[in-house]
């Protein structure tokens, strides 16, 4: 069965600094991978997804992620953090079916 | 598009009472999911439907929980009787069969408090 591990329940960065949120997955077949963001008191919103093709995926709000099969990773990055990026981020995996398996989430804190 | 609609947004009830949460998926979507989010357990998939038929209910915690989807535009999650440990945020999400990944669209959630 597929699974997702997000390293670090909390990540703190300064405004303008690089954001790096880590995600490793386990899947028996080529996976579909997703990053979602959750702002306080809101539902989850899709940031980006990898299905097939180019392994570097660009999403909304300047975020991107790279699928690395050899490392079974799908880390999320943003070159320069903004205060509005403070939220909880979830990585998810699907083995080609509609059901997604979510990680435990990483809360991003951005300080001025 | 209005997105996934959930009601109520907040529900406070006493232990033992019946609670019904409602969801309207995005028009044209053929999958509907119910999730529960708590600090302790994170985001858990409870059940999902395809074309109004329940496909996987293995995440439903107990017989006190039941879900229905009488038509393509409406689903309910019922808890009877409710218990304090059911306090959580319940999300509904929907998606459409697609050959390019299965993006789920989430509603704003219902925050349930059982006292």
Interface residues (C-beta under 8 A of the other chain):
Chain A: X32 X34 X36 X41 X42 X43 X44 X45 X46 X49 X50 X51 X52 X90 X94 X97 X98 X99 X100 X102 X104 X105
Chain B: X4 X31 X42 X43 X45 X48 X50 X56 X91 X93 X95 X97 X100 X101 X102 X103 X104 X105 X106 X107 X108 X109
